[in-house]
Amino acid sequence: MTGKVHNFTLIFLLFATSVLFAAQDSNNSPWKFDAKLAGLAGLFETGKTRQIVVDQNGPADFNSIQKAIDAIPQDNNERVVVLIKPGFYKQRVIIQKDKSFITLRGTDPYKTIISYNLNAQMMRPDGSRNYGADCATLVVRGASDLILENLTIENTFGPHLQAQAVKLASERTLVVNCRFLGGQDTLFTHSGRQYYLNCYIEGGTDFIYGHSQAVFENCLIHSIESSHITAHAATEPNLPTGYVFYNCRVTTADGVSTDLGRPWRAYARVVYYNCWLDKGVKPAGWDNWRDPNREKTAFYAEYKCSGPGNNPSARVKWSHQLTDQQAQKFLPENFMKVDGVTIDKWLQEIINFRKTYR
């Protein structure tokens, strides 16, 4: 009996140890809304900040998000917070170029959902042409200083065709505690500097793509299709654009085998910095979009990544494993400088908050 107890104890300890090490090796935990980040968006508000309340189910200033945005004056230069009460808002939202300094704020990303289901080949209501790359649920057409906070934005059309959740042409965009759900081309980072903090982004083919200079910090990137995660675009060398995934988790659905990105345009630039990579990430890591010439121009790199999908020795030879010195350039506070040189007030506020948040 004593021997059996001893054997059982040994087996239990071995099992417990294996579970512990498995837990330490896995970062495939669900995404969580982080209430501690509420203070960041508030740094961009002043005594002149105005609030508009939207609630489709009860008394409020407006029952539609679009009506609230339409009520904001043209050439607005003071922060306006559109507070969206919990609900399922099946509507498109379009912010024109002359409507800057808008904050779209929910109270909980699981309870405030903006949803639509267009795809690129559907015709516009006037029958003039199809939507093309303007089929997003939320479209921002050049308005600067946008803030999105505590929202889910989705396009429910399906895995294909192109069906964006958001299309953001916006300089100094800040996105906090948001979920973006779609299939192909979920998040179109069209242009401008964009900072995503603690967001969940889900999709299939090229589901994070565009021309922007963007940082994704502490985000969960979830691939639901055997395809490509990113498709950055840059048409000439030395542009201060690209994507940095900083302290992110990349997870894959069961059976999915995907790569980290492919170059939509020749000078694409993507870096995964201290990220955890799931087993569904292909050993080769990157794809040249059927054009060997782009292997000479695209810049794809990783630095101190981990997880079962981290496989430096098997990566394509034209990608990079950064040294400590090379990686400094891709720290958020360095990478997001204006034209790669200047820390402006917008970036400084984010940097200061990150120091206290850590």
Secondary structure, 3 states (H helix, E strand, C coil): CHHHHHHHHHHHHHHHHHHHHHHHHCCCCCCCCCHHHHHHHHCCCCCCCEEEEECCCCCCCECCHHHHHHCCCCCCCCCEEEEECCEEEECCEEECCCCCCEEEECCCCCCEEEEECCCCCCECCCCCCECHHHCCCEEEECCCCCEEECCEEEECCCCCCCCCCEEEECCCEEEECCEEECCCCCEEEEECEEEEECCEEEECCCCEEECCEEEEECCEEEECCCCEEEEECCCCCCCCCEEEEECCEEEECCCCCEEEECCCCCCCEEEEECCEECCCECCCCCCCCCCHHHHCCCEEEEECCECCCCCHHHCCCCCEECCHHHHHHHCHHHHCCECCCECCHHHHHHHHHHHHHC
